[in-house]
Amino acid sequence: MRTITLTDADRVIYDRELRPYLPKRIFDAHTHLLINSHYPDLSSMPLAADPLLGNVDMVYLRQWWKTLFPESEVNGLVLGFPVTGTSKQ
């Protein structure tokens, strides 16, 4: 399993500039799942090659949310990643 880590600078910014304003419950209104194996031609999807953005399933997305907002309960509107002309049959 991939892990998501924050730098010391990330933690300072979170503690000083974000945490005081975040609610206990957060709703991510627009996020995507991207399962690389669902797309036979990933050349049309540069995001899939990014080690942080490719192969994003619900487990990984929840890990992101927990890492980014450790003191909040996060849920969201989770969408697939539509690409014209590609599908796994």
PyMOL Python script that loads the backbone (N, CA, C, O; Angstrom):
from pymol import cmd

cmd.read_pdbstr("""\
ATOM      1  N   MET A   1       0.834  -1.181   0.000  1.00  0.00           N
ATOM      2  CA  MET A   1       0.000   0.000   0.000  1.00  0.00           C
ATOM      3  C   MET A   1       0.880   1.246   0.000  1.00  0.00           C
ATOM      4  O   MET A   1       1.866   1.324   0.733  1.00  0.00           O
ATOM      5  N   ARG A   2       0.514   2.207  -0.821  1.00  0.00           N
ATOM      6  CA  ARG A   2       1.232   3.474  -0.851  1.00  0.00           C
ATOM      7  C   ARG A   2       0.905   4.267   0.404  1.00  0.00           C
ATOM      8  O   ARG A   2      -0.185   4.154   0.964  1.00  0.00           O
ATOM      9  N   THR A   3       1.847   5.051   0.824  1.00  0.00           N
ATOM     10  CA  THR A   3       1.585   5.923   1.959  1.00  0.00           C
ATOM     11  C   THR A   3       1.742   7.368   1.526  1.00  0.00           C
ATOM     12  O   THR A   3       2.504   7.690   0.614  1.00  0.00           O
ATOM     13  N   ILE A   4       1.021   8.204   2.184  1.00  0.00           N
ATOM     14  CA  ILE A   4       1.046   9.633   1.914  1.00  0.00           C
ATOM     15  C   ILE A   4       1.707  10.294   3.110  1.00  0.00           C
ATOM     16  O   ILE A   4       1.286  10.097   4.249  1.00  0.00           O
ATOM     17  N   THR A   5       2.721  11.062   2.853  1.00  0.00           N
ATOM     18  CA  THR A   5       3.409  11.730   3.954  1.00  0.00           C
ATOM     19  C   THR A   5       3.429  13.228   3.727  1.00  0.00           C
ATOM     20  O   THR A   5       3.511  13.709   2.597  1.00  0.00           O
ATOM     21  N   LEU A   6       3.354  13.935   4.812  1.00  0.00           N
ATOM     22  CA  LEU A   6       3.442  15.391   4.766  1.00  0.00           C
ATOM     23  C   LEU A   6       4.825  15.812   5.234  1.00  0.00           C
ATOM     24  O   LEU A   6       5.445  15.150   6.066  1.00  0.00           O
ATOM     25  N   THR A   7       5.293  16.912   4.690  1.00  0.00           N
ATOM     26  CA  THR A   7       6.581  17.457   5.126  1.00  0.00           C
ATOM     27  C   THR A   7       6.372  18.273   6.398  1.00  0.00           C
ATOM     28  O   THR A   7       5.240  18.553   6.790  1.00  0.00           O
ATOM     29  N   ASP A   8       7.463  18.646   7.028  1.00  0.00           N
ATOM     30  CA  ASP A   8       7.367  19.513   8.204  1.00  0.00           C
ATOM     31  C   ASP A   8       6.696  20.828   7.842  1.00  0.00           C
ATOM     32  O   ASP A   8       5.904  21.358   8.622  1.00  0.00           O
ATOM     33  N   ALA A   9       7.007  21.359   6.664  1.00  0.00           N
ATOM     34  CA  ALA A   9       6.380  22.607   6.211  1.00  0.00           C
ATOM     35  C   ALA A   9       4.870  22.420   6.037  1.00  0.00           C
ATOM     36  O   ALA A   9       4.094  23.310   6.384  1.00  0.00           O
ATOM     37  N   ASP A  10       4.451  21.274   5.504  1.00  0.00           N
ATOM     38  CA  ASP A  10       3.018  20.978   5.357  1.00  0.00           C
ATOM     39  C   ASP A  10       2.335  21.005   6.716  1.00  0.00           C
ATOM     40  O   ASP A  10       1.251  21.570   6.861  1.00  0.00           O
ATOM     41  N   ARG A  11       2.968  20.396   7.708  1.00  0.00           N
ATOM     42  CA  ARG A  11       2.373  20.326   9.053  1.00  0.00           C
ATOM     43  C   ARG A  11       2.271  21.710   9.692  1.00  0.00           C
ATOM     44  O   ARG A  11       1.282  22.019  10.357  1.00  0.00           O
ATOM     45  N   VAL A  12       3.281  22.531   9.492  1.00  0.00           N
ATOM     46  CA  VAL A  12       3.254  23.894  10.035  1.00  0.00           C
ATOM     47  C   VAL A  12       2.117  24.685   9.401  1.00  0.00           C
ATOM     48  O   VAL A  12       1.368  25.367  10.100  1.00  0.00           O
ATOM     49  N   ILE A  13       1.986  24.596   8.086  1.00  0.00           N
ATOM     50  CA  ILE A  13       0.899  25.303   7.396  1.00  0.00           C
ATOM     51  C   ILE A  13      -0.451  24.800   7.879  1.00  0.00           C
ATOM     52  O   ILE A  13      -1.357  25.592   8.135  1.00  0.00           O
ATOM     53  N   TYR A  14      -0.588  23.474   8.006  1.00  0.00           N
ATOM     54  CA  TYR A  14      -1.851  22.911   8.489  1.00  0.00           C
ATOM     55  C   TYR A  14      -2.168  23.433   9.893  1.00  0.00           C
ATOM     56  O   TYR A  14      -3.266  23.932  10.141  1.00  0.00           O
ATOM     57  N   ASP A  15      -1.213  23.318  10.797  1.00  0.00           N
ATOM     58  CA  ASP A  15      -1.447  23.716  12.196  1.00  0.00           C
ATOM     59  C   ASP A  15      -1.749  25.200  12.343  1.00  0.00           C
ATOM     60  O   ASP A  15      -2.633  25.580  13.110  1.00  0.00           O
ATOM     61  N   ARG A  16      -1.030  26.032  11.621  1.00  0.00           N
ATOM     62  CA  ARG A  16      -1.169  27.487  11.793  1.00  0.00           C
ATOM     63  C   ARG A  16      -2.260  28.114  10.942  1.00  0.00           C
ATOM     64  O   ARG A  16      -2.959  29.023  11.389  1.00  0.00           O
ATOM     65  N   GLU A  17      -2.404  27.625   9.709  1.00  0.00           N
ATOM     66  CA  GLU A  17      -3.260  28.333   8.762  1.00  0.00           C
ATOM     67  C   GLU A  17      -4.551  27.618   8.381  1.00  0.00           C
ATOM     68  O   GLU A  17      -5.491  28.258   7.909  1.00  0.00           O
ATOM     69  N   LEU A  18      -4.615  26.312   8.575  1.00  0.00           N
ATOM     70  CA  LEU A  18      -5.813  25.582   8.155  1.00  0.00           C
ATOM     71  C   LEU A  18      -6.646  25.051   9.318  1.00  0.00           C
ATOM     72  O   LEU A  18      -7.854  25.279   9.383  1.00  0.00           O
ATOM     73  N   ARG A  19      -6.000  24.356  10.217  1.00  0.00           N
ATOM     74  CA  ARG A  19      -6.720  23.664  11.294  1.00  0.00           C
ATOM     75  C   ARG A  19      -7.690  24.557  12.063  1.00  0.00           C
ATOM     76  O   ARG A  19      -8.799  24.113  12.362  1.00  0.00           O
ATOM     77  N   PRO A  20      -7.321  25.798  12.398  1.00  0.00           N
ATOM     78  CA  PRO A  20      -8.258  26.620  13.157  1.00  0.00           C
ATOM     79  C   PRO A  20      -9.580  26.902  12.431  1.00  0.00           C
ATOM     80  O   PRO A  20     -10.572  27.257  13.068  1.00  0.00           O
ATOM     81  N   TYR A  21      -9.597  26.748  11.113  1.00  0.00           N
ATOM     82  CA  TYR A  21     -10.789  27.099  10.335  1.00  0.00           C
ATOM     83  C   TYR A  21     -11.564  25.888   9.819  1.00  0.00           C
ATOM     84  O   TYR A  21     -12.635  26.045   9.233  1.00  0.00           O
ATOM     85  N   LEU A  22     -11.039  24.700  10.028  1.00  0.00           N
ATOM     86  CA  LEU A  22     -11.696  23.511   9.496  1.00  0.00           C
ATOM     87  C   LEU A  22     -12.792  23.012  10.433  1.00  0.00           C
ATOM     88  O   LEU A  22     -12.610  22.970  11.650  1.00  0.00           O
ATOM     89  N   PRO A  23     -13.933  22.633   9.855  1.00  0.00           N
ATOM     90  CA  PRO A  23     -14.990  22.042  10.673  1.00  0.00           C
ATOM     91  C   PRO A  23     -14.660  20.591  11.023  1.00  0.00           C
ATOM     92  O   PRO A  23     -13.744  20.001  10.450  1.00  0.00           O
ATOM     93  N   LYS A  24     -15.395  20.036  11.943  1.00  0.00           N
ATOM     94  CA  LYS A  24     -15.209  18.624  12.314  1.00  0.00           C
ATOM     95  C   LYS A  24     -15.652  17.695  11.191  1.00  0.00           C
ATOM     96  O   LYS A  24     -15.153  16.576  11.077  1.00  0.00           O
ATOM     97  N   ARG A  25     -16.581  18.152  10.366  1.00  0.00           N
ATOM     98  CA  ARG A  25     -17.055  17.360   9.238  1.00  0.00           C
ATOM     99  C   ARG A  25     -16.801  18.135   7.949  1.00  0.00           C
ATOM    100  O   ARG A  25     -17.169  19.304   7.835  1.00  0.00           O
ATOM    101  N   ILE A  26     -16.167  17.471   6.976  1.00  0.00           N
ATOM    102  CA  ILE A  26     -15.845  18.080   5.686  1.00  0.00           C
ATOM    103  C   ILE A  26     -16.493  17.247   4.594  1.00  0.00           C
ATOM    104  O   ILE A  26     -16.499  16.018   4.662  1.00  0.00           O
ATOM    105  N   PHE A  27     -17.040  17.920   3.584  1.00  0.00           N
ATOM    106  CA  PHE A  27     -17.594  17.238   2.419  1.00  0.00           C
ATOM    107  C   PHE A  27     -16.795  17.670   1.202  1.00  0.00           C
ATOM    108  O   PHE A  27     -16.825  18.840   0.821  1.00  0.00           O
ATOM    109  N   ASP A  28     -16.080  16.733   0.589  1.00  0.00           N
ATOM    110  CA  ASP A  28     -15.334  16.980  -0.638  1.00  0.00           C
ATOM    111  C   ASP A  28     -16.335  16.909  -1.786  1.00  0.00           C
ATOM    112  O   ASP A  28     -16.794  15.824  -2.143  1.00  0.00           O
ATOM    113  N   ALA A  29     -16.671  18.039  -2.357  1.00  0.00           N
ATOM    114  CA  ALA A  29     -17.765  18.105  -3.318  1.00  0.00           C
ATOM    115  C   ALA A  29     -17.422  17.592  -4.709  1.00  0.00           C
ATOM    116  O   ALA A  29     -18.313  17.452  -5.546  1.00  0.00           O
ATOM    117  N   HIS A  30     -16.143  17.306  -4.976  1.00  0.00           N
ATOM    118  CA  HIS A  30     -15.782  16.846  -6.312  1.00  0.00           C
ATOM    119  C   HIS A  30     -14.430  16.157  -6.256  1.00  0.00           C
ATOM    120  O   HIS A  30     -13.391  16.810  -6.149  1.00  0.00           O
ATOM    121  N   THR A  31     -14.451  14.844  -6.329  1.00  0.00           N
ATOM    122  CA  THR A  31     -13.203  14.073  -6.365  1.00  0.00           C
ATOM    123  C   THR A  31     -13.385  12.860  -7.268  1.00  0.00           C
ATOM    124  O   THR A  31     -14.505  12.391  -7.472  1.00  0.00           O
ATOM    125  N   HIS A  32     -12.287  12.358  -7.802  1.00  0.00           N
ATOM    126  CA  HIS A  32     -12.350  11.259  -8.763  1.00  0.00           C
ATOM    127  C   HIS A  32     -11.585  10.036  -8.278  1.00  0.00           C
ATOM    128  O   HIS A  32     -10.587  10.142  -7.565  1.00  0.00           O
ATOM    129  N   LEU A  33     -12.077   8.885  -8.682  1.00  0.00           N
ATOM    130  CA  LEU A  33     -11.319   7.642  -8.571  1.00  0.00           C
ATOM    131  C   LEU A  33     -10.691   7.400  -9.937  1.00  0.00           C
ATOM    132  O   LEU A  33     -11.292   7.719 -10.963  1.00  0.00           O
ATOM    133  N   LEU A  34      -9.515   6.853  -9.955  1.00  0.00           N
ATOM    134  CA  LEU A  34      -8.846   6.539 -11.216  1.00  0.00           C
ATOM    135  C   LEU A  34      -8.123   5.212 -11.059  1.00  0.00           C
ATOM    136  O   LEU A  34      -7.043   5.148 -10.472  1.00  0.00           O
ATOM    137  N   ILE A  35      -8.717   4.170 -11.578  1.00  0.00           N
ATOM    138  CA  ILE A  35      -8.139   2.831 -11.514  1.00  0.00           C
ATOM    139  C   ILE A  35      -7.477   2.562 -12.874  1.00  0.00           C
ATOM    140  O   ILE A  35      -8.161   2.343 -13.873  1.00  0.00           O
ATOM    141  N   ASN A  36      -6.150   2.580 -12.897  1.00  0.00           N
ATOM    142  CA  ASN A  36      -5.415   2.488 -14.159  1.00  0.00           C
ATOM    143  C   ASN A  36      -5.820   1.282 -15.008  1.00  0.00           C
ATOM    144  O   ASN A  36      -5.901   1.389 -16.231  1.00  0.00           O
ATOM    145  N   SER A  37      -6.071   0.153 -14.378  1.00  0.00           N
ATOM    146  CA  SER A  37      -6.392  -1.059 -15.141  1.00  0.00           C
ATOM    147  C   SER A  37      -7.714  -0.944 -15.902  1.00  0.00           C
ATOM    148  O   SER A  37      -7.985  -1.764 -16.779  1.00  0.00           O
ATOM    149  N   HIS A  38      -8.528   0.039 -15.591  1.00  0.00           N
ATOM    150  CA  HIS A  38      -9.792   0.234 -16.293  1.00  0.00           C
ATOM    151  C   HIS A  38      -9.611   0.926 -17.634  1.00  0.00           C
ATOM    152  O   HIS A  38     -10.553   1.006 -18.422  1.00  0.00           O
ATOM    153  N   TYR A  39      -8.413   1.425 -17.901  1.00  0.00           N
ATOM    154  CA  TYR A  39      -8.159   2.212 -19.101  1.00  0.00           C
ATOM    155  C   TYR A  39      -7.043   1.577 -19.908  1.00  0.00           C
ATOM    156  O   TYR A  39      -5.885   1.611 -19.490  1.00  0.00           O
ATOM    157  N   PRO A  40      -7.367   0.996 -21.059  1.00  0.00           N
ATOM    158  CA  PRO A  40      -6.344   0.322 -21.851  1.00  0.00           C
ATOM    159  C   PRO A  40      -5.303   1.276 -22.454  1.00  0.00           C
ATOM    160  O   PRO A  40      -4.173   0.866 -22.719  1.00  0.00           O
ATOM    161  N   ASP A  41      -5.670   2.521 -22.668  1.00  0.00           N
ATOM    162  CA  ASP A  41      -4.747   3.471 -23.284  1.00  0.00           C
ATOM    163  C   ASP A  41      -4.521   4.636 -22.338  1.00  0.00           C
ATOM    164  O   ASP A  41      -5.197   5.661 -22.429  1.00  0.00           O
ATOM    165  N   LEU A  42      -3.572   4.476 -21.432  1.00  0.00           N
ATOM    166  CA  LEU A  42      -3.321   5.527 -20.453  1.00  0.00           C
ATOM    167  C   LEU A  42      -2.582   6.727 -21.028  1.00  0.00           C
ATOM    168  O   LEU A  42      -2.411   7.729 -20.333  1.00  0.00           O
ATOM    169  N   SER A  43      -2.140   6.650 -22.282  1.00  0.00           N
ATOM    170  CA  SER A  43      -1.446   7.799 -22.866  1.00  0.00           C
ATOM    171  C   SER A  43      -2.369   9.013 -22.956  1.00  0.00           C
ATOM    172  O   SER A  43      -1.897  10.149 -23.001  1.00  0.00           O
ATOM    173  N   SER A  44      -3.673   8.778 -22.983  1.00  0.00           N
ATOM    174  CA  SER A  44      -4.618   9.889 -23.028  1.00  0.00           C
ATOM    175  C   SER A  44      -4.900  10.448 -21.635  1.00  0.00           C
ATOM    176  O   SER A  44      -5.663  11.403 -21.490  1.00  0.00           O
ATOM    177  N   MET A  45      -4.286   9.857 -20.613  1.00  0.00           N
ATOM    178  CA  MET A  45      -4.544  10.274 -19.242  1.00  0.00           C
ATOM    179  C   MET A  45      -3.232  10.540 -18.510  1.00  0.00           C
ATOM    180  O   MET A  45      -2.742   9.667 -17.795  1.00  0.00           O
ATOM    181  N   PRO A  46      -2.654  11.736 -18.677  1.00  0.00           N
ATOM    182  CA  PRO A  46      -1.378  12.012 -18.011  1.00  0.00           C
ATOM    183  C   PRO A  46      -1.446  11.880 -16.493  1.00  0.00           C
ATOM    184  O   PRO A  46      -0.431  11.589 -15.861  1.00  0.00           O
ATOM    185  N   LEU A  47      -2.598  12.084 -15.903  1.00  0.00           N
ATOM    186  CA  LEU A  47      -2.719  11.951 -14.452  1.00  0.00           C
ATOM    187  C   LEU A  47      -2.414  10.534 -13.988  1.00  0.00           C
ATOM    188  O   LEU A  47      -1.913  10.337 -12.881  1.00  0.00           O
ATOM    189  N   ALA A  48      -2.711   9.557 -14.819  1.00  0.00           N
ATOM    190  CA  ALA A  48      -2.521   8.155 -14.431  1.00  0.00           C
ATOM    191  C   ALA A  48      -1.053   7.816 -14.205  1.00  0.00           C
ATOM    192  O   ALA A  48      -0.738   6.895 -13.451  1.00  0.00           O
ATOM    193  N   ALA A  49      -0.156   8.550 -14.851  1.00  0.00           N
ATOM    194  CA  ALA A  49       1.275   8.280 -14.692  1.00  0.00           C
ATOM    195  C   ALA A  49       1.843   8.893 -13.409  1.00  0.00           C
ATOM    196  O   ALA A  49       2.936   8.524 -12.979  1.00  0.00           O
ATOM    197  N   ASP A  50       1.118   9.812 -12.806  1.00  0.00           N
ATOM    198  CA  ASP A  50       1.582  10.453 -11.574  1.00  0.00           C
ATOM    199  C   ASP A  50       1.456   9.455 -10.425  1.00  0.00           C
ATOM    200  O   ASP A  50       0.377   8.897 -10.222  1.00  0.00           O
ATOM    201  N   PRO A  51       2.529   9.215  -9.668  1.00  0.00           N
ATOM    202  CA  PRO A  51       2.458   8.206  -8.602  1.00  0.00           C
ATOM    203  C   PRO A  51       1.457   8.538  -7.501  1.00  0.00           C
ATOM    204  O   PRO A  51       1.009   7.635  -6.796  1.00  0.00           O
ATOM    205  N   LEU A  52       1.098   9.795  -7.337  1.00  0.00           N
ATOM    206  CA  LEU A  52       0.110  10.159  -6.322  1.00  0.00           C
ATOM    207  C   LEU A  52      -1.314  10.141  -6.865  1.00  0.00           C
ATOM    208  O   LEU A  52      -2.264   9.948  -6.106  1.00  0.00           O
ATOM    209  N   LEU A  53      -1.470  10.340  -8.169  1.00  0.00           N
ATOM    210  CA  LEU A  53      -2.811  10.498  -8.730  1.00  0.00           C
ATOM    211  C   LEU A  53      -3.325   9.294  -9.494  1.00  0.00           C
ATOM    212  O   LEU A  53      -4.535   9.155  -9.676  1.00  0.00           O
ATOM    213  N   GLY A  54      -2.436   8.419  -9.948  1.00  0.00           N
ATOM    214  CA  GLY A  54      -2.874   7.211 -10.638  1.00  0.00           C
ATOM    215  C   GLY A  54      -3.262   6.144  -9.624  1.00  0.00           C
ATOM    216  O   GLY A  54      -2.775   6.137  -8.493  1.00  0.00           O
ATOM    217  N   ASN A  55      -4.136   5.253 -10.039  1.00  0.00           N
ATOM    218  CA  ASN A  55      -4.610   4.168  -9.179  1.00  0.00           C
ATOM    219  C   ASN A  55      -5.178   4.671  -7.855  1.00  0.00           C
ATOM    220  O   ASN A  55      -4.747   4.258  -6.779  1.00  0.00           O
ATOM    221  N   VAL A  56      -6.131   5.552  -7.957  1.00  0.00           N
ATOM    222  CA  VAL A  56      -6.802   6.083  -6.767  1.00  0.00           C
ATOM    223  C   VAL A  56      -8.110   5.328  -6.596  1.00  0.00           C
ATOM    224  O   VAL A  56      -9.063   5.534  -7.347  1.00  0.00           O
ATOM    225  N   ASP A  57      -8.144   4.448  -5.594  1.00  0.00           N
ATOM    226  CA  ASP A  57      -9.376   3.754  -5.243  1.00  0.00           C
ATOM    227  C   ASP A  57      -9.897   4.360  -3.935  1.00  0.00           C
ATOM    228  O   ASP A  57      -9.308   5.302  -3.403  1.00  0.00           O
ATOM    229  N   MET A  58     -10.985   3.822  -3.431  1.00  0.00           N
ATOM    230  CA  MET A  58     -11.581   4.403  -2.222  1.00  0.00           C
ATOM    231  C   MET A  58     -10.661   4.288  -1.006  1.00  0.00           C
ATOM    232  O   MET A  58     -10.628   5.193  -0.173  1.00  0.00           O
ATOM    233  N   VAL A  59      -9.925   3.206  -0.897  1.00  0.00           N
ATOM    234  CA  VAL A  59      -9.010   3.042   0.237  1.00  0.00           C
ATOM    235  C   VAL A  59      -7.956   4.142   0.210  1.00  0.00           C
ATOM    236  O   VAL A  59      -7.675   4.773   1.229  1.00  0.00           O
ATOM    237  N   TYR A  60      -7.374   4.366  -0.971  1.00  0.00           N
ATOM    238  CA  TYR A  60      -6.343   5.393  -1.108  1.00  0.00           C
ATOM    239  C   TYR A  60      -6.928   6.791  -0.888  1.00  0.00           C
ATOM    240  O   TYR A  60      -6.304   7.627  -0.235  1.00  0.00           O
ATOM    241  N   LEU A  61      -8.112   7.046  -1.424  1.00  0.00           N
ATOM    242  CA  LEU A  61      -8.750   8.354  -1.253  1.00  0.00           C
ATOM    243  C   LEU A  61      -9.015   8.632   0.222  1.00  0.00           C
ATOM    244  O   LEU A  61      -8.756   9.737   0.700  1.00  0.00           O
ATOM    245  N   ARG A  62      -9.523   7.655   0.938  1.00  0.00           N
ATOM    246  CA  ARG A  62      -9.772   7.845   2.377  1.00  0.00           C
ATOM    247  C   ARG A  62      -8.466   8.081   3.140  1.00  0.00           C
ATOM    248  O   ARG A  62      -8.427   8.846   4.103  1.00  0.00           O
ATOM    249  N   GLN A  63      -7.400   7.413   2.696  1.00  0.00           N
ATOM    250  CA  GLN A  63      -6.092   7.648   3.316  1.00  0.00           C
ATOM    251  C   GLN A  63      -5.645   9.095   3.077  1.00  0.00           C
ATOM    252  O   GLN A  63      -5.117   9.738   3.985  1.00  0.00           O
ATOM    253  N   TRP A  64      -5.853   9.604   1.867  1.00  0.00           N
ATOM    254  CA  TRP A  64      -5.537  11.010   1.563  1.00  0.00           C
ATOM    255  C   TRP A  64      -6.303  11.936   2.496  1.00  0.00           C
ATOM    256  O   TRP A  64      -5.730  12.832   3.117  1.00  0.00           O
ATOM    257  N   TRP A  65      -7.614  11.703   2.582  1.00  0.00           N
ATOM    258  CA  TRP A  65      -8.443  12.564   3.423  1.00  0.00           C
ATOM    259  C   TRP A  65      -7.961  12.549   4.871  1.00  0.00           C
ATOM    260  O   TRP A  65      -7.866  13.600   5.505  1.00  0.00           O
ATOM    261  N   LYS A  66      -7.662  11.376   5.389  1.00  0.00           N
ATOM    262  CA  LYS A  66      -7.224  11.253   6.787  1.00  0.00           C
ATOM    263  C   LYS A  66      -5.876  11.934   7.002  1.00  0.00           C
ATOM    264  O   LYS A  66      -5.637  12.527   8.053  1.00  0.00           O
ATOM    265  N   THR A  67      -5.000  11.847   6.007  1.00  0.00           N
ATOM    266  CA  THR A  67      -3.696  12.498   6.113  1.00  0.00           C
ATOM    267  C   THR A  67      -3.835  14.014   6.038  1.00  0.00           C
ATOM    268  O   THR A  67      -3.213  14.738   6.816  1.00  0.00           O
ATOM    269  N   LEU A  68      -4.651  14.493   5.101  1.00  0.00           N
ATOM    270  CA  LEU A  68      -4.799  15.938   4.916  1.00  0.00           C
ATOM    271  C   LEU A  68      -5.616  16.605   6.014  1.00  0.00           C
ATOM    272  O   LEU A  68      -5.351  17.747   6.389  1.00  0.00           O
ATOM    273  N   PHE A  69      -6.607  15.890   6.523  1.00  0.00           N
ATOM    274  CA  PHE A  69      -7.512  16.449   7.525  1.00  0.00           C
ATOM    275  C   PHE A  69      -7.636  15.488   8.703  1.00  0.00           C
ATOM    276  O   PHE A  69      -8.703  14.905   8.899  1.00  0.00           O
ATOM    277  N   PRO A  70      -6.584  15.307   9.487  1.00  0.00           N
ATOM    278  CA  PRO A  70      -6.572  14.258  10.507  1.00  0.00           C
ATOM    279  C   PRO A  70      -7.595  14.428  11.619  1.00  0.00           C
ATOM    280  O   PRO A  70      -7.941  13.456  12.291  1.00  0.00           O
ATOM    281  N   GLU A  71      -8.074  15.624  11.821  1.00  0.00           N
ATOM    282  CA  GLU A  71      -9.019  15.858  12.921  1.00  0.00           C
ATOM    283  C   GLU A  71     -10.458  15.995  12.450  1.00  0.00           C
ATOM    284  O   GLU A  71     -11.345  16.311  13.242  1.00  0.00           O
ATOM    285  N   SER A  72     -10.693  15.759  11.159  1.00  0.00           N
ATOM    286  CA  SER A  72     -12.033  15.915  10.601  1.00  0.00           C
ATOM    287  C   SER A  72     -12.537  14.600  10.026  1.00  0.00           C
ATOM    288  O   SER A  72     -11.759  13.747   9.597  1.00  0.00           O
ATOM    289  N   GLU A  73     -13.846  14.460  10.027  1.00  0.00           N
ATOM    290  CA  GLU A  73     -14.502  13.351   9.343  1.00  0.00           C
ATOM    291  C   GLU A  73     -14.765  13.826   7.920  1.00  0.00           C
ATOM    292  O   GLU A  73     -15.454  14.826   7.722  1.00  0.00           O
ATOM    293  N   VAL A  74     -14.226  13.122   6.927  1.00  0.00           N
ATOM    294  CA  VAL A  74     -14.353  13.563   5.542  1.00  0.00           C
ATOM    295  C   VAL A  74     -15.139  12.539   4.738  1.00  0.00           C
ATOM    296  O   VAL A  74     -14.890  11.336   4.821  1.00  0.00           O
ATOM    297  N   ASN A  75     -16.086  13.032   3.963  1.00  0.00           N
ATOM    298  CA  ASN A  75     -16.833  12.245   2.990  1.00  0.00           C
ATOM    299  C   ASN A  75     -16.894  13.065   1.721  1.00  0.00           C
ATOM    300  O   ASN A  75     -16.468  14.220   1.706  1.00  0.00           O
ATOM    301  N   GLY A  76     -17.420  12.480   0.649  1.00  0.00           N
ATOM    302  CA  GLY A  76     -17.449  13.267  -0.569  1.00  0.00           C
ATOM    303  C   GLY A  76     -18.286  12.686  -1.677  1.00  0.00           C
ATOM    304  O   GLY A  76     -18.774  11.558  -1.602  1.00  0.00           O
ATOM    305  N   LEU A  77     -18.439  13.494  -2.714  1.00  0.00           N
ATOM    306  CA  LEU A  77     -19.059  13.086  -3.957  1.00  0.00           C
ATOM    307  C   LEU A  77     -17.935  12.512  -4.802  1.00  0.00           C
ATOM    308  O   LEU A  77     -17.100  13.253  -5.321  1.00  0.00           O
ATOM    309  N   VAL A  78     -17.912  11.199  -4.940  1.00  0.00           N
ATOM    310  CA  VAL A  78     -16.808  10.505  -5.598  1.00  0.00           C
ATOM    311  C   VAL A  78     -17.266  10.062  -6.978  1.00  0.00           C
ATOM    312  O   VAL A  78     -18.276   9.374  -7.122  1.00  0.00           O
ATOM    313  N   LEU A  79     -16.509  10.467  -7.988  1.00  0.00           N
ATOM    314  CA  LEU A  79     -16.843  10.195  -9.375  1.00  0.00           C
ATOM    315  C   LEU A  79     -15.791   9.288 -10.002  1.00  0.00           C
ATOM    316  O   LEU A  79     -14.663   9.196  -9.520  1.00  0.00           O
ATOM    317  N   GLY A  80     -16.179   8.627 -11.077  1.00  0.00           N
ATOM    318  CA  GLY A  80     -15.208   7.899 -11.883  1.00  0.00           C
ATOM    319  C   GLY A  80     -14.392   8.901 -12.673  1.00  0.00           C
ATOM    320  O   GLY A  80     -14.491  10.106 -12.441  1.00  0.00           O
ATOM    321  N   PHE A  81     -13.592   8.418 -13.597  1.00  0.00           N
ATOM    322  CA  PHE A  81     -12.781   9.306 -14.407  1.00  0.00           C
ATOM    323  C   PHE A  81     -13.127   9.045 -15.868  1.00  0.00           C
ATOM    324  O   PHE A  81     -12.528   8.178 -16.505  1.00  0.00           O
ATOM    325  N   PRO A  82     -14.096   9.793 -16.403  1.00  0.00           N
ATOM    326  CA  PRO A  82     -14.557   9.510 -17.764  1.00  0.00           C
ATOM    327  C   PRO A  82     -13.521   9.908 -18.815  1.00  0.00           C
ATOM    328  O   PRO A  82     -12.951  10.999 -18.775  1.00  0.00           O
ATOM    329  N   VAL A  83     -13.301   9.010 -19.737  1.00  0.00           N
ATOM    330  CA  VAL A  83     -12.416   9.277 -20.868  1.00  0.00           C
ATOM    331  C   VAL A  83     -13.112   8.754 -22.113  1.00  0.00           C
ATOM    332  O   VAL A  83     -13.466   7.577 -22.184  1.00  0.00           O
ATOM    333  N   THR A  84     -13.305   9.613 -23.083  1.00  0.00           N
ATOM    334  CA  THR A  84     -13.988   9.229 -24.310  1.00  0.00           C
ATOM    335  C   THR A  84     -13.211   8.147 -25.048  1.00  0.00           C
ATOM    336  O   THR A  84     -12.000   8.257 -25.241  1.00  0.00           O
ATOM    337  N   GLY A  85     -13.911   7.116 -25.450  1.00  0.00           N
ATOM    338  CA  GLY A  85     -13.334   6.092 -26.298  1.00  0.00           C
ATOM    339  C   GLY A  85     -12.560   5.011 -25.591  1.00  0.00           C
ATOM    340  O   GLY A  85     -11.974   4.156 -26.255  1.00  0.00           O
ATOM    341  N   THR A  86     -12.531   5.010 -24.265  1.00  0.00           N
ATOM    342  CA  THR A  86     -11.836   3.940 -23.571  1.00  0.00           C
ATOM    343  C   THR A  86     -12.769   3.297 -22.570  1.00  0.00           C
ATOM    344  O   THR A  86     -13.491   3.981 -21.845  1.00  0.00           O
ATOM    345  N   SER A  87     -12.750   2.005 -22.535  1.00  0.00           N
ATOM    346  CA  SER A  87     -13.527   1.289 -21.528  1.00  0.00           C
ATOM    347  C   SER A  87     -12.986  -0.127 -21.436  1.00  0.00           C
ATOM    348  O   SER A  87     -12.391  -0.643 -22.381  1.00  0.00           O
ATOM    349  N   LYS A  88     -13.197  -0.732 -20.311  1.00  0.00           N
ATOM    350  CA  LYS A  88     -12.804  -2.131 -20.117  1.00  0.00           C
ATOM    351  C   LYS A  88     -14.078  -2.962 -20.244  1.00  0.00           C
ATOM    352  O   LYS A  88     -15.008  -2.793 -19.456  1.00  0.00           O
ATOM    353  N   GLN A  89     -14.123  -3.822 -21.193  1.00  0.00           N
ATOM    354  CA  GLN A  89     -15.306  -4.627 -21.440  1.00  0.00           C
ATOM    355  C   GLN A  89     -15.162  -5.989 -20.844  1.00  0.00           C
ATOM    356  O   GLN A  89     -16.071  -6.812 -20.955  1.00  0.00           O
TER     357      GLN A  89
END
""", "prot")
cmd.dss("prot")
cmd.show_as("cartoon", "prot")
cmd.util.cbc("prot")
cmd.orient("prot")
